[in-house]
Structure formats: structure tokens, C-alpha cells
Amino acid sequence: MKIKIGRFWIGMGVSLALVGTAAVFFLRSGLSSPVRDGALLGLGLAGLNAALCLTALGWAASKSDRLFYGFFFGGMLWKLLVLSLAFVFLLR
């Protein structure tokens, strides 16, 4: 399986553009400080996760199927762990 480099950068650009647009919206909205900070933390984590997962899957796509699916499901577990920790952090 081969991922074309153009598609990789399009996916990365779209993901980061969506995160940036949402961040500008939350910064300019009249939300209270804790809500705004929580939304921005979530957006930052989402952008970081998107960049890491797209990079890892782009690298693993040219490797064996076993390695690709390992990265794919490992990425899901990573996202669940990071977002769960952020949820616990925000509940404190």
C-alpha cells in the first residue's frame, strides 16, 4: 500500500486548517475562561494527534500490513489515552 505524498500533505493541511479555524472561533467567542481554555486544550490535542497519526500512518503505509495495522490501532489507543487524561485533567 502506497500513500501519495500529495494526499498526505492535503490531509495534514485540512486537519490543521480545521483546528486553526476552530481555535480562532473559540478565542474570539464570549465564552467563560474555563470553557474557552478547555476547548483550546482539546483543539491542541486534536491537532497534535492528527499530525502524529498522519505521519505514523504515512510511514507505515509502505511497510508490511502487520506493521501498518499495528500503527493504526496503536494510534486509536493513543488517542483514547491522551483524550482521557485531558478529560481527567479538566475535571480537577
N, C-alpha and C positions, 0 to 999 in steps of 0.2 A: 504494500500500500504506500503510495507516494502522495504527499500533500504538496501542492504547488506553492511556492514561496509567496506569490501574489495573493493567494487566498488567505494565507496565514496573516499577512500584514493587513488585509482588509478586515479580517475577524478581529485582530488586535485593535485596529483603529476604530471600528464600530463600537467595540466594548468600552474602550477608554473615552470615546466621544459621549456615549450614553452616561457614563459615570460623571464626566465633567459637566454635562448639561444638568444632571440632577443635583450635583453639588452647588452649582450656581443658583439653581432654583431654591435650594434649602438655605443658602447663605442670605439670599435676598428676601426670603419669606419672613413673616412676622411671628414665627414660632418661638416658643419659650426656649431659653438656653439649653436645658437638658434634652429636650426633644430634638432640637437642631443638632446638638453635639452627638447624640446617638445616631441620628440619620447620617451625619457626615462620617462617623466611625464605620457604620455599616457600608457606606459607599466606598470608603477607602479600602476596607477589607474585600469588598466585591471586586474592585479594580485590581487589587493585588492578586487575588485568587484567579481572576480571568487571565492576567498576564502570565502567572506561573503555570497554570494548566495548559494554556495555549502553547507556551514554549515547550513544556514537557511532552505534550502530545505531538507537537511538530517534530521533535527529536525522535520520539519513539515510533513514529509512523514508518520510518524507513528500517526499523529493526524487526524482530520476529513478532508474530501475533501474540505470543505469550507475554512478551515484554510490553507491547502496546496496551493490552487489556489490563496488565498489572498497573501501569501508569494511569489508565482510565479509571479503574476502581479505586486505586490509591488516592487519586485526585478527589473522588467523591468523599472518601473518608476524611481527607484533609479538610475539605470544605465544611463537612459536618462538625469536625473538631474545632476549627477556628471560629465558626459562627456560634457554636455552643459556648465556647469560652467568652466570646464577646457578649452573648446574652447573659451569662452569669455575672460578668463584669458590670454590665449595665443595671442589673438588679440590685447590686450592692448599694 
